[in-house]
């Protein structure tokens, strides 16, 4: 199994990012993502979760930078 060497820029955000990952997976129909063996998912399914998280984070940053809060 590959070791993840990624370092978080803001370690305090870990819990919020994990929650966002679970919410995003649920929106994509992967309702039991937290307990799921990620190795049994296709690369496409795993990529959708990360890609949609990135899309949401970019949208949040754009709104914050433009002064428009949700």
Secondary structure, 3 states (H helix, E strand, C coil): CCCCCCCCCCHHHHHHHHHHHHHHHHHCCCCCHHHCCHHHCCHHHHHHHHHHHHHHHHHHHHHHHHCCCC
